[in-house]
Amino acid sequence: MDIAIINTILITFEGKGLGIVKSGAIGIEDSKITYVGKTKDLDYKKADLIIDGHNKHVTMPGLINAHTHSMLTLCRGTAHDLPELEYMPKGLSLFANNLKAEDFILGTKLAVLEGLKAGTTTFTEYGIGVSELIKKVYEPFQARIVATEMISELGFSDEKKPNELYSFYRYLGKNAFKRAKKLYKEFHQKELVSVMYGPNALDMISLDLLKQIKQQAVEDGTKIHMHIAQGERERLQITKRYGKGTTAVKVLEENNLLDKHLIAAHIHDTSEQERVSMVENGVSMVGCPSSIAKIDGIVPPLGSYVKLGGIASLGTDEAPGSGHHSVLHEIKMASILTKTLMRDPTAMPPWDAMKLATSMGAKVLGLENQVGSLAVGKKADVITLDINYLHLTPIIHEPFTNLIANLVYSSKGTEVDNVIINGKIVMKDRKILNFDENNFIEKASSRAEFLFEQLTDDWIKINSKMVDYHRKGFI
C-alpha cells in the first residue's frame, strides 16, 4: 500500500446519504483507491505514507471545478461593480486584450495553485491554446484537467456595441476548430486529461460550424461545453440574428443541438419551460454562482435545474468575475443564493450543494466512473481537511451531525491540508510540493503591476463607472 489515511471522518458520497464513516480509513495503491472503511479493519502499518487524522480530519473526494477560464486570473479585480452590458467593453476587455502568452501561463498557474490549495483536483479549463496550459501548468502540477478549447468566430479587435449584430469571421472559427481537434488527438488518451469541444456561445458562432462541432464530439465520444443564455447582451444578439421572440435554447432545440452531449454553462437567462426542455433532452448544467451574481446581478438556476431532475455542477468561471478559484466557496454560494432566489430556506441543502462539486459534478463531465466519490477501484483523487478550527467548532455527531452544514456554511478553504491526485501527493501539510509559493506570488504581482500601469491613460478614456469610483477615492 502506498498511502493510508486513518482515524478520519470519511465523506464517501456512496450509499445512504453522503456515506459518512466515522473513525474511517482509506488505502491507496498506485493510482487507485484500494480500501474504504473503518480504520480498525485496515492493515495500514506497512503503508509507505500514513496520514493520521486523529479523528479531527475529514477525508473526501477531490473537488471538481466544472467551468473555469484560468488564463484571465491576472485580471482579478480589474472589472467589478459595472452594469452587465459594460462589463466586457468598458471593464475586462482592455486588460484581457493586453495579456501576452506568458501572462496566460502565469494566470493559469495562479488559478490552479489557488484551486489545489482549496481542494480542487479536477479543473475544466476553457480557453484558447489549452494544449500549452496542459504542458506548462497542469502536467507539472499533476492536476486532472478536462481540456476544452474555445471555438469562436468573433474577432477580438472587432469592437461593436451590444445592440449591433456581431460579424462572424469564418476563418477564425475554422482555425479554432482545428486546434480543438488537434487537442483531442494529442491528449485524450493521457492519464490525467479528458478533452471536450468548446463552442463559445450561440451569439459567437454560426449554426453550420456548431453542427460540425457536435458531429465531431459525437464521433469522438465526448461532449460540447457551451455558454448558453448568459444574459441581456446574448439575448440581444440572438434576437437580431434569428428573429424576434426566439432564444438560444429555442434555436438549439430546433436544430437538434439540445441533447445529452451538451453541457450548458450559466443559463441564467432561461425560462422554467426552457429548463424543462433541457432536462428532458438530457442536457447537463454548470453554474458559477459568485461570478454570475457579481457580473450580472443574477443567481444561476441551479436549484430549479436539480429540482426538475437535471444534473448540475459548479465552476468558478473567471477570477475577474468570481474573484477567486475556490470551489468550496462556490458550494456555499450555491446553497445560500439558491435559497434567496427560490425564497425557500430549505432549497439546495448543504448535502446537495456538496454533490454539485463531487459525485454529480463528475457525472456532468462523464467522469463518474473515475472520480467524484470514495470507492474501491476509483482514481485516488482525495483531499483531507483539518476541522480543528475556531470557525468550524463545534462539530457534533449526536443526535445528528452538523459536520456537513459547518463545512458548507463555515469553511474557508484553508482547512484543506493534503491533496492527492491519481494516487500521488500534490500538497502535503498545506505545502505544494517542490514549489516556491512566495516567490511565485511576488512574480505574478509584479507582472500585473507592470502590465496594467501602462494602460492607465486608456483606462481613463473609457470613462466607465470604475473610473468614477476611482475619482471618488473608492478604488
Long-range contacts (C-beta under 8 A, 24 or more apart in sequence): 1-27, 1-28, 1-29, 1-34, 1-35, 1-44, 1-46, 1-47, 1-48, 2-28, 2-29, 2-30, 2-47, 2-48, 2-49, 2-423, 3-27, 3-28, 3-47, 3-48, 3-49, 3-50, 3-51, 3-380, 3-420, 3-423, 3-425, 4-28, 4-42, 4-44, 4-47, 4-49, 4-50, 4-51, 5-50, 5-51, 5-53, 5-59, 5-382, 5-384, 6-39, 6-42, 6-44, 6-50, 6-51, 6-52, 6-53, 7-39, 7-52, 7-53, 7-54, 7-55, 7-57, 8-39, 8-51, 8-53, 8-55, 8-57, 8-58, 8-59, 8-384, 9-53, 9-55, 9-57, 9-58, 9-59, 9-387, 9-403, 10-36, 10-58, 10-59, 10-60, 10-374, 11-58, 11-59, 11-60, 11-61, 11-354, 11-374, 11-403, 11-404, 12-36, 12-60, 12-61, 12-373, 12-374, 12-375, 13-60, 13-61, 13-354, 13-355, 13-358, 13-359, 13-372, 13-373, 13-374, 14-373, 14-374, 14-375, 17-351, 18-351, 18-354, 18-404, 19-373, 19-374, 20-401, 20-403, 22-55, 22-397, 23-55, 24-59, 26-59, 26-374, 26-382, 28-380, 28-382, 28-420, 28-423, 29-423, 30-423, 31-191, 31-379, 31-380, 31-422, 31-423, 31-424, 32-376, 32-377, 32-378, 32-379, 32-380, 32-423, 33-374, 33-375, 33-376, 33-377, 33-378, 33-379, 33-380, 33-382, 34-376, 35-376, 36-374, 36-375, 36-376, 49-425, 51-384, 51-418, 53-384, 56-386, 56-387, 56-388, 57-384, 57-385, 57-386, 57-387, 57-417, 58-384, 58-385, 58-387, 58-403, 58-407, 59-374, 59-382, 59-383, 59-384, 59-385, 60-358, 60-374, 60-382, 60-383, 60-385, 61-121, 61-358, 61-359, 61-371, 61-372, 61-373, 61-374, 61-381, 61-382, 61-383, 62-119, 62-120, 62-121, 62-122, 62-144, 62-371, 62-381, 62-382, 62-383, 62-419, 62-420, 62-421, 63-118, 63-119, 63-120, 63-121, 63-122, 63-327, 63-328, 63-357, 63-358, 63-361, 63-383, 64-120, 64-121, 64-122, 64-124, 64-313, 64-314, 64-327, 64-357, 64-358, 64-361, 64-362, 64-365, 64-367, 64-371, 64-372, 65-115, 65-120, 65-122, 65-123, 65-124, 65-314, 65-315, 65-316, 65-325, 65-327, 65-357, 66-124, 66-146, 66-263, 66-286, 66-313, 66-314, 66-315, 66-361, 66-364, 66-365, 67-124, 67-126, 67-225, 67-265, 67-286, 67-288, 67-313, 67-314, 67-315, 67-316, 67-317, 68-111, 68-115, 68-123, 68-124, 68-125, 68-126, 68-315, 68-316, 68-317, 68-318, 68-325, 69-126, 69-127, 69-317, 69-318, 70-107, 70-108, 70-110, 70-111, 70-112, 70-123, 70-125, 70-127, 70-133, 70-318, 70-319, 70-325, 71-99, 71-104, 71-107, 71-108, 71-127, 71-128, 71-133, 72-96, 72-99, 72-107, 72-318, 72-319, 72-320, 73-107, 73-108, 73-110, 73-111, 73-114, 73-318, 73-319, 73-325, 74-99, 74-103, 74-106, 74-107, 74-110, 74-444, 74-447, 74-448, 74-451, 75-99, 75-107, 75-318, 75-319, 75-320, 76-319, 76-320, 76-323, 77-320, 77-323, 78-320, 78-452, 79-320, 79-466, 80-294, 80-320, 80-323, 80-466, 81-465, 81-466, 81-469, 82-464, 82-465, 82-466, 83-465, 84-231, 84-232, 84-233, 84-295, 84-296, 84-297, 85-162, 85-232, 85-233, 86-464, 86-465, 87-295, 88-233, 89-159, 89-161, 89-162, 90-462, 90-463, 90-464, 90-465, 90-466, 91-320, 91-464, 91-466, 92-320, 94-455, 94-458, 94-459, 94-462, 95-320, 95-451, 95-452, 95-455, 96-320, 97-156, 97-157, 98-451, 98-454, 98-455, 99-451, 101-129, 101-132, 102-447, 103-447, 103-451, 104-129, 104-132, 104-133, 105-132, 105-133, 105-136, 105-137, 106-443, 106-444, 106-447, 107-319, 107-444, 108-133, 108-136, 108-137, 109-137, 109-141, 109-440, 109-444, 110-319, 110-440, 110-444, 111-319, 111-325, 112-137, 112-138, 112-141, 112-143, 112-325, 113-141, 113-432, 113-435, 113-437, 113-440, 114-324, 114-325, 114-326, 115-143, 115-316, 115-325, 115-326, 115-327, 116-141, 116-143, 116-419, 116-426, 116-427, 116-432, 117-413, 117-414, 117-416, 117-419, 117-427, 117-430, 117-432, 118-325, 118-326, 118-327, 118-328, 118-329, 118-413, 118-414, 118-416, 119-327, 119-328, 119-383, 119-385, 119-413, 119-416, 119-419, 120-325, 120-326, 120-327, 121-371, 121-381, 121-382, 121-383, 121-419, 121-420, 121-421, 121-426, 122-146, 122-361, 122-362, 122-365, 122-367, 122-371, 122-381, 124-148, 124-196, 124-225, 124-286, 124-315, 124-365, 126-150, 126-198, 126-225, 128-176, 128-179, 129-179, 130-183, 131-179, 131-182, 131-183, 131-186, 131-187, 134-187, 134-193, 138-192, 138-193, 139-192, 141-426, 141-432, 142-192, 142-421, 142-422, 142-424, 142-426, 143-192, 143-421, 143-426, 144-192, 144-193, 144-371, 144-381, 144-421, 144-422, 145-192, 145-193, 145-194, 146-193, 146-194, 146-195, 146-196, 146-365, 146-367, 147-183, 147-187, 147-193, 147-194, 147-195, 147-196, 148-195, 148-196, 148-197, 148-198, 148-225, 149-176, 149-179, 149-180, 149-183, 149-197, 149-198, 150-176, 150-198, 150-200, 151-176, 151-177, 151-180, 151-197, 151-198, 151-199, 151-200, 151-205, 151-209, 151-213, 152-176, 152-199, 152-200, 152-201, 152-204, 152-205, 153-204, 153-205, 153-206, 153-209, 154-200, 154-204, 162-232, 162-233, 162-236, 162-237, 163-236, 163-240, 165-237, 165-240, 165-241, 166-203, 166-204, 166-237, 168-205, 168-206, 170-206, 170-209, 173-205, 173-206, 173-209, 174-209, 177-209, 177-212, 177-213, 177-216, 180-213, 181-216, 184-220, 184-222, 188-220, 188-222, 191-422, 192-421, 192-422, 194-222, 194-365, 194-366, 194-367, 195-220, 195-222, 196-222, 196-223, 196-224, 196-225, 196-263, 197-222, 197-223, 197-224, 197-225, 198-224, 198-225, 198-226, 199-224, 199-226, 200-226, 200-227, 201-226, 201-227, 201-228, 201-230, 201-234, 201-248, 202-226, 202-228, 202-234, 202-238, 202-248, 202-251, 202-252, 203-233, 203-234, 203-237, 203-238, 203-241, 203-248, 207-251, 207-255, 210-255, 210-257, 211-255, 211-257, 214-257, 214-261, 217-261, 218-261, 222-366, 223-261, 223-262, 223-263, 223-365, 223-366, 224-261, 224-262, 224-263, 225-263, 225-265, 225-286, 226-262, 226-263, 226-264, 226-265, 227-265, 227-266, 228-252, 228-264, 228-265, 228-266, 228-267, 228-270, 229-264, 229-266, 229-267, 229-268, 229-269, 229-270, 229-274, 230-266, 230-268, 230-269, 230-296, 231-268, 231-269, 231-296, 231-298, 232-269, 234-269, 235-269, 247-271, 247-274, 249-274, 249-277, 249-278, 250-274, 253-277, 253-281, 258-283, 259-283, 260-284, 263-364, 263-365, 265-315, 266-292, 266-300, 267-300, 267-301, 267-305, 268-292, 268-296, 268-298, 268-299, 268-300, 268-301, 269-298, 270-301, 272-304, 275-301, 275-304, 275-305, 275-308, 275-310, 276-308, 278-305, 278-310, 279-305, 279-308, 279-309, 279-310, 283-310, 284-310, 284-311, 284-312, 284-313, 284-363, 284-364, 285-310, 285-311, 285-312, 285-313, 285-364, 286-312, 286-313, 286-314, 286-315, 286-364, 287-312, 287-313, 287-314, 287-315, 287-334, 287-356, 288-314, 288-315, 288-316, 288-317, 288-321, 288-322, 288-330, 289-314, 289-330, 289-333, 289-334, 289-337, 289-338, 290-316, 290-317, 290-321, 290-322, 290-323, 290-324, 290-329, 290-330, 290-333, 291-316, 291-317, 291-318, 291-321, 291-322, 292-317, 292-321, 293-333, 293-337, 294-321, 294-322, 294-323, 295-321, 299-337, 299-338, 299-340, 299-341, 301-341, 302-334, 302-338, 302-348, 302-356, 303-338, 303-341, 303-342, 303-347, 303-348, 304-342, 306-348, 306-352, 311-360, 311-363, 311-364, 312-356, 312-360, 312-364, 313-356, 313-357, 313-360, 313-361, 313-364, 313-365, 314-356, 314-357, 314-361, 326-413, 327-357, 328-357, 328-407, 328-411, 328-412, 328-413, 328-416, 329-413, 330-357, 331-356, 331-357, 331-408, 332-408, 332-409, 332-411, 335-408, 335-409, 336-409, 350-404, 350-405, 350-407, 350-408, 350-409, 351-404, 353-408, 354-404, 354-407, 354-408, 379-422, 379-423, 380-420, 380-421, 380-422, 380-423, 381-420, 381-421, 381-422, 382-419, 382-420, 383-416, 383-418, 383-419, 383-420, 384-416, 384-417, 384-418, 385-411, 385-415, 385-416, 385-417, 386-415, 386-417, 387-415, 389-415
